[in-house]
């Protein structure tokens, strides 16, 4: 589901509603078809804004499913391009270093997705897996409760961590 920062939504809606179509039409720079298209697009955008979920977390960050998917894609590409997977942990964590530093939730999503992929692909003996497990063992749902994850996403993340730690024993 798409989300939009509430302040940005307010800003865009204000600017769109303040567009003076009489002036645009009087300037005669648009054909009648272009004018009609512009008016239709304005209405369509305003309708879509009404359906969008609001985001109140002002920092630029990934959304849960988006980040999981991006980490999985990166791991899959790494495996396709490298026969030797010993450096997979280091490479993935270097790629997502800024994300891991951004918020605790992003960090735990990256580490969980990495651990799940290592387990599912039989790569439980690679360098760095113990460090990944150690980070996941430190997880507490309180660490992510004030961040951008919904309650469902927090619970889903907690369940994934519990499951992957159990699998990696």
N, CA, C and O of each residue as an XYZ file, in Angstrom:
676
protein
N       0.846     -1.177      0.000
C       0.000      0.000      0.000
C       0.893      1.242      0.000
O       1.842      1.328      0.779
N       0.593      2.181     -0.856
C       1.359      3.405     -0.923
C       1.007      4.314      0.238
O      -0.149      4.411      0.649
N       2.030      4.980      0.759
C       1.835      5.965      1.816
C       2.451      7.267      1.350
O       3.347      7.292      0.506
N       1.949      8.342      1.919
C       2.477      9.655      1.591
C       2.651     10.422      2.894
O       1.800     10.367      3.782
N       3.759     11.132      2.993
C       4.004     11.938      4.169
C       2.886     12.977      4.274
O       2.593     13.688      3.313
N       2.276     13.052      5.440
C       1.086     13.892      5.603
C       1.343     15.353      5.250
O       0.469     16.002      4.677
N       2.515     15.884      5.576
C       2.804     17.286      5.259
C       2.948     17.500      3.755
O       2.548     18.537      3.226
N       3.522     16.510      3.073
C       3.681     16.616      1.627
C       2.321     16.517      0.938
O       2.059     17.219     -0.039
N       1.467     15.647      1.448
C       0.123     15.520      0.881
C      -0.625     16.846      1.023
O      -1.254     17.313      0.074
N      -0.553     17.444      2.203
C      -1.219     18.730      2.425
C      -0.688     19.791      1.469
O      -1.453     20.566      0.894
N       0.632     19.816      1.307
C       1.271     20.786      0.421
C       0.795     20.609     -1.023
O       0.420     21.581     -1.680
N       0.812     19.377     -1.510
C       0.395     19.125     -2.892
C      -1.089     19.420     -3.109
O      -1.465     20.026     -4.112
N      -1.925     18.991     -2.172
C      -3.359     19.262     -2.308
C      -3.631     20.763     -2.341
O      -4.444     21.237     -3.133
N      -2.951     21.499     -1.483
C      -3.124     22.955     -1.437
C      -2.745     23.568     -2.784
O      -3.483     24.388     -3.330
N      -1.602     23.168     -3.307
C      -1.152     23.731     -4.581
C      -2.054     23.327     -5.742
O      -2.310     24.135     -6.636
N      -2.527     22.115     -5.739
C      -3.421     21.682     -6.822
C      -4.758     22.402     -6.766
O      -5.295     22.804     -7.798
N      -5.293     22.565     -5.571
C      -6.598     23.229     -5.469
C      -6.496     24.723     -5.757
O      -7.487     25.353     -6.127
N      -5.302     25.292     -5.590
C      -5.115     26.723     -5.874
C      -4.842     27.016     -7.352
O      -4.777     28.177     -7.757
N      -4.684     25.957     -8.156
C      -4.484     26.191     -9.588
C      -5.705     26.927    -10.140
O      -6.841     26.482     -9.977
N      -5.452     28.044    -10.786
C      -6.541     28.839    -11.343
C      -6.686     28.476    -12.826
O      -5.935     28.956    -13.675
N      -7.649     27.634    -13.107
C      -7.840     27.153    -14.470
C      -8.365     28.237    -15.416
O      -8.188     28.142    -16.630
N      -9.004     29.255    -14.863
C      -9.448     30.362    -15.720
C      -8.241     31.103    -16.288
O      -8.211     31.458    -17.466
N      -7.254     31.327    -15.436
C      -6.036     32.012    -15.898
C      -5.294     31.133    -16.902
O      -4.803     31.620    -17.920
N      -5.216     29.852    -16.613
C      -4.533     28.923    -17.527
C      -5.218     28.947    -18.895
O      -4.558     28.958    -19.934
N      -6.535     28.954    -18.875
C      -7.280     28.974    -20.135
C      -7.095     30.314    -20.859
O      -6.965     30.347    -22.083
N      -7.085     31.407    -20.108
C      -6.934     32.736    -20.709
C      -5.551     32.934    -21.329
O      -5.405     33.672    -22.304
N      -4.546     32.282    -20.769
C      -3.189     32.421    -21.313
C      -3.075     31.807    -22.698
O      -2.156     32.127    -23.452
N      -4.007     30.925    -23.031
C      -4.083     30.333    -24.363
C      -2.806     29.598    -24.792
O      -2.484     29.543    -25.979
N      -2.093     29.042    -23.826
C      -0.866     28.301    -24.151
C      -1.144     26.812    -24.324
O      -0.296     26.067    -24.815
N      -2.321     26.390    -23.924
C      -2.706     24.988    -24.056
C      -3.818     24.860    -25.092
O      -4.668     25.738    -25.233
N      -3.786     23.754    -25.803
C      -4.902     23.464    -26.699
C      -6.098     23.087    -25.834
O      -5.930     22.761    -24.659
N      -7.304     23.126    -26.399
C      -8.474     22.702    -25.612
C      -8.315     21.272    -25.071
O      -8.739     20.982    -23.953
N      -7.707     20.384    -25.861
C      -7.501     19.009    -25.417
C      -6.513     18.975    -24.240
O      -6.749     18.265    -23.262
N      -5.427     19.723    -24.323
C      -4.446     19.766    -23.237
C      -5.061     20.358    -21.966
O      -4.797     19.889    -20.859
N      -5.874     21.384    -22.142
C      -6.554     21.991    -21.000
C      -7.474     20.979    -20.325
O      -7.483     20.860    -19.100
N      -8.231     20.267    -21.113
C      -9.137     19.251    -20.592
C      -8.366     18.135    -19.879
O      -8.762     17.690    -18.801
N      -7.263     17.688    -20.490
C      -6.417     16.649    -19.872
C      -5.863     17.116    -18.531
O      -5.846     16.352    -17.566
N      -5.414     18.350    -18.466
C      -4.856     18.897    -17.235
C      -5.911     18.919    -16.128
O      -5.633     18.530    -14.994
N      -7.101     19.368    -16.455
C      -8.190     19.416    -15.467
C      -8.543     18.008    -14.983
O      -8.761     17.786    -13.792
N      -8.597     17.063    -15.921
C      -8.906     15.673    -15.550
C      -7.823     15.087    -14.657
O      -8.117     14.400    -13.679
N      -6.583     15.361    -14.995
C      -5.465     14.836    -14.195
C      -5.477     15.407    -12.776
O      -5.213     14.700    -11.804
N      -5.785     16.680    -12.683
C      -5.867     17.302    -11.357
C      -6.893     16.560    -10.495
O      -6.616     16.207     -9.349
N      -8.063     16.335    -11.054
C      -9.122     15.654    -10.305
C      -8.716     14.214     -9.951
O      -8.982     13.742     -8.845
N      -8.081     13.536    -10.883
C      -7.632     12.165    -10.642
C      -6.608     12.115     -9.508
O      -6.694     11.253     -8.633
N      -5.654     13.022     -9.518
C      -4.633     13.066     -8.475
C      -5.271     13.351     -7.118
O      -4.936     12.700     -6.128
N      -6.167     14.299     -7.066
C      -6.828     14.620     -5.800
C      -7.624     13.425     -5.267
O      -7.639     13.177     -4.061
N      -8.283     12.688     -6.162
C      -9.010     11.488     -5.743
C      -8.067     10.424     -5.204
O      -8.354      9.782     -4.194
N      -6.931     10.239     -5.888
C      -5.957      9.232     -5.441
C      -5.351      9.613     -4.093
O      -5.094      8.741     -3.263
N      -5.124     10.885     -3.871
C      -4.604     11.334     -2.574
C      -5.542     10.944     -1.447
O      -5.097     10.538     -0.373
N      -6.847     11.068     -1.693
C      -7.820     10.741     -0.653
C      -7.743      9.270     -0.245
O      -8.065      8.926      0.892
N      -7.319      8.405     -1.160
C      -7.254      6.970     -0.895
C      -5.926      6.530     -0.271
O      -5.812      5.411      0.231
N      -4.930      7.410     -0.306
C      -3.600      7.037      0.168
C      -3.520      7.094      1.688
O      -4.093      7.974      2.331
N      -2.789      6.124      2.243
C      -2.523      6.136      3.673
C      -1.522      7.233      3.976
O      -0.636      7.538      3.176
N      -1.686      7.812      5.142
C      -0.773      8.873      5.545
C       0.399      8.305      6.328
O       0.261      7.328      7.065
N       1.538      8.926      6.158
C       2.741      8.568      6.895
C       3.095      9.764      7.762
O       3.201     10.890      7.275
N       3.275      9.511      9.036
C       3.616     10.586      9.957
C       5.081     10.508     10.396
O       5.520     11.278     11.250
N       5.819      9.588      9.814
C       7.227      9.422     10.158
C       8.031     10.264      9.176
O       8.119      9.905      8.002
N       8.618     11.368      9.617
C       9.188     12.345      8.701
C      10.526     11.974      8.071
O      10.991     12.690      7.184
N      11.154     10.899      8.489
C      12.440     10.544      7.911
C      12.243      9.685      6.679
O      11.316      8.878      6.604
N      13.118      9.870      5.730
C      13.063      9.032      4.533
C      13.474      7.626      4.919
O      14.555      7.422      5.472
N      12.646      6.681      4.641
C      12.953      5.311      5.029
C      12.194      4.341      4.133
O      11.270      4.713      3.410
N      12.610      3.107      4.208
C      11.954      2.057      3.454
C      10.672      1.650      4.154
O      10.510      1.857      5.356
N       9.776      1.076      3.396
C       8.627      0.423      3.992
C       8.929     -1.063      4.077
O       9.736     -1.588      3.309
N       8.292     -1.720      4.993
C       8.603     -3.096      5.370
C       8.763     -4.018      4.159
O       9.849     -4.549      3.925
N       7.704     -4.206      3.399
C       7.747     -5.147      2.271
C       8.731     -4.715      1.195
O       9.377     -5.550      0.563
N       8.840     -3.421      0.994
C       9.753     -2.879     -0.001
C      11.207     -3.214      0.356
O      11.993     -3.603     -0.507
N      11.549     -3.058      1.633
C      12.915     -3.344      2.063
C      13.211     -4.841      2.014
O      14.291     -5.243      1.580
N      12.274     -5.662      2.451
C      12.448     -7.122      2.373
C      12.723     -7.528      0.926
O      13.651     -8.288      0.651
N      11.912     -7.018      0.013
C      12.062     -7.358     -1.408
C      13.419     -6.903     -1.955
O      14.061     -7.630     -2.713
N      13.847     -5.715     -1.574
C      15.116     -5.181     -2.080
C      16.306     -6.011     -1.565
O      17.244     -6.279     -2.315
N      16.265     -6.408     -0.305
C      17.339     -7.238      0.254
C      17.360     -8.596     -0.452
O      18.428     -9.100     -0.799
N      16.191     -9.181     -0.663
C      16.122    -10.470     -1.354
C      16.675    -10.372     -2.776
O      17.415    -11.249     -3.222
N      16.317     -9.311     -3.479
C      16.835     -9.123     -4.845
C      18.353     -9.008     -4.840
O      19.035     -9.596     -5.679
N      18.872     -8.246     -3.889
C      20.318     -8.058     -3.820
C      21.024     -9.391     -3.553
O      22.044     -9.690     -4.173
N      20.482    -10.181     -2.638
C      21.078    -11.482     -2.318
C      21.019    -12.401     -3.535
O      22.003    -13.067     -3.859
N      19.882    -12.438     -4.202
C      19.751    -13.284     -5.396
C      20.748    -12.879     -6.477
O      21.367    -13.739     -7.104
N      20.906    -11.583     -6.697
C      21.883    -11.103     -7.683
C      23.304    -11.446     -7.265
O      24.130    -11.813     -8.100
N      23.585    -11.328     -5.989
C      24.914    -11.670     -5.488
C      25.228    -13.139     -5.779
O      26.319    -13.475     -6.238
N      24.257    -14.000     -5.506
C      24.470    -15.441     -5.734
C      24.658    -15.746     -7.215
O      25.450    -16.620     -7.569
N      23.941    -15.041     -8.084
C      24.085    -15.267     -9.522
C      25.461    -14.831    -10.023
O      26.024    -15.449    -10.927
N      25.995    -13.768     -9.434
C      27.243    -13.190     -9.915
C      28.487    -13.754     -9.228
O      29.600    -13.510     -9.694
N      28.330    -14.497     -8.137
C      29.479    -14.963     -7.356
C      29.360    -16.440     -7.031
O      28.378    -16.872     -6.428
N      30.344    -17.204     -7.424
C      30.366    -18.619     -7.066
C      30.698    -18.791     -5.589
O      30.129    -19.647     -4.911
N      31.616    -17.976     -5.100
C      32.030    -18.045     -3.706
C      31.103    -17.153     -2.880
O      31.082    -15.936     -3.060
N      30.346    -17.760     -1.983
C      29.368    -17.005     -1.193
C      29.874    -16.669      0.210
O      29.103    -16.193      1.044
N      31.162    -16.911      0.482
C      31.697    -16.651      1.825
C      31.518    -15.191      2.254
O      31.340    -14.911      3.439
N      31.565    -14.278      1.308
C      31.481    -12.854      1.658
C      30.060    -12.294      1.576
O      29.878    -11.077      1.614
N      29.063    -13.153      1.465
C      27.692    -12.678      1.263
C      27.218    -11.793      2.417
O      26.579    -10.768      2.181
N      27.522    -12.175      3.657
C      27.069    -11.387      4.804
C      27.687     -9.991      4.756
O      26.987     -8.985      4.870
N      28.992     -9.944      4.586
C      29.696     -8.657      4.539
C      29.183     -7.794      3.399
O      28.952     -6.597      3.577
N      29.005     -8.391      2.238
C      28.565     -7.641      1.060
C      27.153     -7.079      1.252
O      26.898     -5.919      0.931
N      26.248     -7.892      1.768
C      24.871     -7.439      1.986
C      24.841     -6.321      3.034
O      24.162     -5.311      2.847
N      25.570     -6.502      4.124
C      25.556     -5.488      5.178
C      26.227     -4.189      4.730
O      25.840     -3.107      5.172
N      27.219     -4.291      3.865
C      27.824     -3.070      3.314
C      26.828     -2.346      2.420
O      26.717     -1.121      2.474
N      26.105     -3.098      1.601
C      25.127     -2.488      0.690
C      24.020     -1.772      1.468
O      23.573     -0.699      1.061
N      23.580     -2.355      2.577
C      22.463     -1.804      3.339
C      22.914     -1.116      4.632
O      22.128     -0.956      5.565
N      24.176     -0.716      4.675
C      24.732     -0.090      5.874
C      23.963      1.161      6.282
O      23.603      1.318      7.448
N      23.713      2.047      5.329
C      23.004      3.291      5.647
C      21.599      3.000      6.173
O      21.117      3.681      7.079
N      20.952      1.999      5.611
C      19.613      1.638      6.058
C      19.640      1.100      7.485
O      18.770      1.409      8.299
N      20.652      0.293      7.770
C      20.785     -0.267      9.117
C      21.069      0.827     10.145
O      20.698      0.702     11.312
N      21.720      1.884      9.711
C      22.007      3.009     10.608
C      20.804      3.945     10.752
O      20.708      4.686     11.731
N      19.901      3.915      9.794
C      18.765      4.829      9.766
C      17.805      4.592     10.930
O      17.558      5.496     11.728
N      17.269      3.381     11.025
C      16.350      3.040     12.119
C      16.603      1.606     12.559
O      17.151      0.799     11.808
N      16.199      1.301     13.783
C      16.317     -0.060     14.291
C      15.452     -1.024     13.482
O      15.855     -2.159     13.226
N      14.274     -0.575     13.086
C      13.393     -1.467     12.333
C      14.020     -1.846     10.999
O      13.953     -3.007     10.594
N      14.629     -0.886     10.311
C      15.284     -1.197      9.043
C      16.450     -2.160      9.265
O      16.654     -3.092      8.488
N      17.196     -1.928     10.314
C      18.321     -2.813     10.636
C      17.828     -4.243     10.849
O      18.394     -5.181     10.287
N      16.788     -4.418     11.649
C      16.299     -5.766     11.934
C      15.649     -6.416     10.715
O      15.711     -7.636     10.564
N      15.031     -5.624      9.850
C      14.474     -6.174      8.609
C      15.602     -6.702      7.729
O      15.502     -7.804      7.190
N      16.671     -5.926      7.580
C      17.807     -6.352      6.753
C      18.426     -7.626      7.328
O      18.641     -8.592      6.595
N      18.711     -7.638      8.615
C      19.351     -8.797      9.237
C      18.451    -10.032      9.180
O      18.932    -11.137      8.932
N      17.158     -9.849      9.408
C      16.223    -10.983      9.364
C      16.134    -11.560      7.964
O      16.201    -12.776      7.787
N      15.983    -10.700      6.971
C      15.877    -11.158      5.586
C      17.164    -11.863      5.162
O      17.121    -12.886      4.478
N      18.299    -11.319      5.567
C      19.582    -11.953      5.276
C      19.647    -13.337      5.926
O      20.001    -14.313      5.265
N      19.312    -13.428      7.197
C      19.368    -14.719      7.906
C      18.421    -15.736      7.283
O      18.787    -16.901      7.127
N      17.216    -15.318      6.925
C      16.259    -16.230      6.294
C      16.812    -16.766      4.977
O      16.716    -17.960      4.694
N      17.382    -15.888      4.188
C      17.944    -16.303      2.901
C      19.124    -17.251      3.085
O      19.253    -18.231      2.352
N      19.976    -16.966      4.049
C      21.114    -17.858      4.306
C      20.620    -19.242      4.709
O      21.133    -20.256      4.236
N      19.630    -19.275      5.579
C      19.083    -20.567      6.023
C      18.413    -21.302      4.859
O      18.670    -22.485      4.636
N      17.561    -20.603      4.126
C      16.814    -21.231      3.028
C      17.705    -21.726      1.898
O      17.340    -22.652      1.174
N      18.882    -21.105      1.745
C      19.781    -21.489      0.668
C      20.930    -22.375      1.161
O      21.890    -22.634      0.436
N      20.809    -22.830      2.406
C      21.812    -23.734      2.949
C      23.177    -23.099      3.158
O      24.200    -23.779      3.076
N      23.198    -21.818      3.422
C      24.461    -21.101      3.591
C      24.703    -20.749      5.066
O      25.133    -19.640      5.383
N      24.427    -21.689      5.945
C      24.527    -21.404      7.372
C      25.952    -21.470      7.912
O      26.176    -21.230      9.098
N      26.906    -21.791      7.061
C      28.294    -21.843      7.501
C      29.139    -20.690      7.000
O      30.358    -20.707      7.167
N      28.520    -19.682      6.385
C      29.296    -18.576      5.809
C      29.839    -17.657      6.899
O      29.329    -17.610      8.018
N      30.882    -16.936      6.534
C      31.481    -15.971      7.452
C      30.445    -14.920      7.846
O      29.713    -14.411      6.998
N      30.391    -14.601      9.130
C      29.524    -13.529      9.615
C      28.160    -13.959     10.095
O      27.412    -13.142     10.631
N      27.812    -15.231      9.917
C      26.465    -15.650     10.325
C      26.266    -15.549     11.832
O      25.162    -15.266     12.296
N      27.317    -15.776     12.590
C      27.198    -15.676     14.053
C      26.911    -14.236     14.465
O      26.154    -13.998     15.406
N      27.509    -13.280     13.768
C      27.243    -11.862     14.055
C      25.786    -11.517     13.747
O      25.144    -10.777     14.493
N      25.276    -12.055     12.652
C      23.874    -11.826     12.279
C      22.961    -12.395     13.365
O      22.020    -11.732     13.801
N      23.240    -13.611     13.795
C      22.431    -14.232     14.860
C      22.486    -13.406     16.141
O      21.470    -13.217     16.810
N      23.669    -12.918     16.475
C      23.833    -12.120     17.699
C      22.975    -10.857     17.648
O      22.326    -10.505     18.634
N      22.970    -10.179     16.510
C      22.146     -8.974     16.355
C      20.670     -9.334     16.505
O      19.928     -8.632     17.192
N      20.242    -10.416     15.872
C      18.832    -10.806     15.946
C      18.436    -11.222     17.360
O      17.301    -10.994     17.778
N      19.356    -11.825     18.093
C      19.067    -12.216     19.480
C      18.859    -11.000     20.377
O      18.220    -11.102     21.424
N      19.392     -9.860     19.973
C      19.235     -8.641     20.775
C      17.899     -7.932     20.518
O      17.593     -6.931     21.166
N      17.109     -8.450     19.577
C      15.851     -7.804     19.193
C      14.854     -7.772     20.343
O      14.655     -8.750     21.063
N      14.237     -6.604     20.482
C      13.096     -6.427     21.371
C      12.085     -5.587     20.615
O      12.440     -4.584     19.996
N      10.839     -5.990     20.663
C       9.817     -5.256     19.915
C       9.737     -3.800     20.367
O       9.309     -2.933     19.606
N      10.152     -3.533     21.609
C      10.173     -2.152     22.111
C      11.122     -1.277     21.291
O      10.921     -0.070     21.166
N      12.165     -1.912     20.733
C      13.150     -1.160     19.949
C      12.562     -0.563     18.676
O      13.091      0.417     18.151
N      11.486     -1.138     18.180
C      10.905     -0.678     16.909
C       9.494     -0.114     17.066
O       8.868      0.271     16.079
N       8.995     -0.063     18.294
C       7.598      0.342     18.490
C       7.334      1.808     18.195
O       6.198      2.176     17.894
N       8.351      2.653     18.272
C       8.144      4.071     17.994
C       8.635      4.471     16.617
O       8.828      5.656     16.344
N       8.834      3.512     15.765
C       9.336      3.802     14.427
C       8.213      3.628     13.410
O       7.036      3.610     13.770
N       8.586      3.500     12.135
C       7.595      3.582     11.064
C       6.766      2.329     10.829
O       5.847      2.362     10.011
N       7.052      1.230     11.508
C       6.311     -0.009     11.268
C       4.932      0.031     11.917
O       4.755      0.577     13.006
N       3.962     -0.557     11.225
C       2.641     -0.718     11.823
C       2.741     -1.805     12.887
O       3.741     -2.521     12.952
N       1.723     -1.930     13.710
C       1.728     -2.985     14.726
C       1.806     -4.367     14.081
O       2.521     -5.240     14.573
N       1.082     -4.570     12.991
C       1.124     -5.849     12.280
C       2.533     -6.146     11.772
O       3.014     -7.274     11.876
N       3.190     -5.124     11.223
C       4.552     -5.312     10.720
C       5.522     -5.600     11.862
O       6.442     -6.402     11.705
N       5.323     -4.958     12.998
C       6.168     -5.229     14.166
C       6.025     -6.687     14.597
O       7.014     -7.367     14.868
N       4.789     -7.149     14.655
C       4.534     -8.543     15.052
C       5.088     -9.518     14.018
O       5.664    -10.547     14.369
N       4.913     -9.189     12.756
C       5.426    -10.035     11.674
C       6.948    -10.134     11.766
O       7.515    -11.217     11.619
N       7.604     -9.004     12.009
C       9.057     -8.988     12.148
C       9.488     -9.822     13.356
O      10.431    -10.606     13.255
N       8.819     -9.667     14.484
C       9.146    -10.439     15.691
C       8.991    -11.939     15.426
O       9.832    -12.733     15.847
N       7.921    -12.326     14.732
C       7.701    -13.742     14.404
C       8.788    -14.270     13.460
O       9.275    -15.389     13.626
N       9.156    -13.467     12.486
C      10.210    -13.884     11.538
C      11.538    -14.077     12.262
O      12.267    -15.032     11.992
N      11.850    -13.166     13.182
C      13.112    -13.274     13.926
C      13.112    -14.526     14.794
O      14.092    -15.270     14.826
N      12.025    -14.749     15.483
C      11.916    -15.938     16.341
C      12.081    -17.206     15.503
O      12.793    -18.127     15.903
N      11.430    -17.253     14.352
C      11.488    -18.427     13.480
C      12.890    -18.654     12.935
O      13.390    -19.779     12.963
N      13.526    -17.609     12.442
C      14.848    -17.806     11.836
C      15.889    -18.159     12.901
O      16.798    -18.945     12.634
N      15.770    -17.599     14.086
C      16.710    -17.965     15.166
C      16.528    -19.431     15.560
O      17.497    -20.134     15.846
N      15.279    -19.876     15.568
C      15.011    -21.280     15.870
C      15.614    -22.173     14.788
O      16.190    -23.216     15.098
N      15.489    -21.781     13.538
C      16.036    -22.558     12.430
C      17.565    -22.602     12.422
O      18.162    -23.589     11.991
N      18.187    -21.533     12.898
C      19.645    -21.427     12.850
C      20.342    -22.057     14.060
O      21.568    -22.006     14.154
N      19.595    -22.638     14.970
C      20.229    -23.262     16.156
C      21.069    -24.436     15.790
O      21.664    -25.065     16.665
